[in-house]
Amino acid sequence: MDGALIIDKPAGITSHDVVARVRKIIGERQVGHTGTLDPFATGVLVILVGRATRLAQFLSGAEKEYEAIIRLGYATDTGDATGRLTTETQSFTEAHRDACEAAFASLRGEIEQTPPMYSAKKVGGRKLYELARRGEEIERKPIRVTISKFESMSHDDGLLQENDDGTCDLKVRVVCSAGTYVRVLAEDFGKRLGIGAHLIELRRMRAGNFKIEDAITLEQLSELTESDSIERALISPDSALSHLPVVQLMQDDVSRVCHGVDLQIDEAEASSWPNLQPVRLRTSEGELTAVGTYDQHRTVIHPNVVIAN
């Protein structure tokens, strides 16, 4: 069983928990994911199965799209609704609409983010959230991320939904590069407005070419497995990498590629490829044999990851 499953992750469990559940449901040891979702978050989690787990490096850097709800009024130590309040509650009203639009604009494009202490990022071999739970805080280097879209999802006159405690909720859409912390984006948005802010909902709608419409729940996966219909949900390794250029292998080339031998390529065929471009190498039947790297200087593709048996 080799390929990708698009799981609609439920709230309240980690991405590692999802991997463990998929492993148990389908009876396959080789299972992994291509990008962590916070425990409170839901939505698209790309799961790789069998020999396709070798392809994670070609999927983990994909652009992501989220829908989220930011609560304006106070901050928490985790940046989301699971944390403890770190500021006093302040009131925020619809009168601040212009300030919200300016804050959106200031956080689009290439920006710097400081990874939150409550995250799975490792510093010195230690996960930050493990240190945070012990009350420790260490210096973190900012990372550069790209925010392609950061905008309100409200299309009527009411930008904000006011709550009884004086806080306001703002539903937003975010399209961003891999590695972006939407929690930090929410906190920085609040700082632009001079008020504490945190996420109360986060749902990943897309990871690269995989959309929430493609996703199934863990319960649906169980049903498909029990009825021997899992192939209906399993995306082939070749289709999972459809964003990469492809070269069709001649029969004689398949064995050589499997043994790591460079594939000579027509320079005209590769004219638009940058140096080190990952390329799918597949059989005439459409099965992925390997993923190689294009060497522009020698006009060859070197097989890096072989997945064919």
PyMOL commands that set and color helices and strands:
alter all, ss='L'
color gray80, all
select helices_A, chain A and resi 15-26+50-58+94-106+128-133+182-193+212-214+218-226+230-232+237-240+251-258
alter helices_A, ss='H'
color red, helices_A
select strands_A, chain A and resi 3-9+31-33+42-49+64-72+109-113+122-123+126-127+143-152+161-162+168-176+197-207+210-211+246-248+263-264+278-282+288-295+300-306
alter strands_A, ss='S'
color yellow, strands_A
deselect
rebuild
show_as cartoon
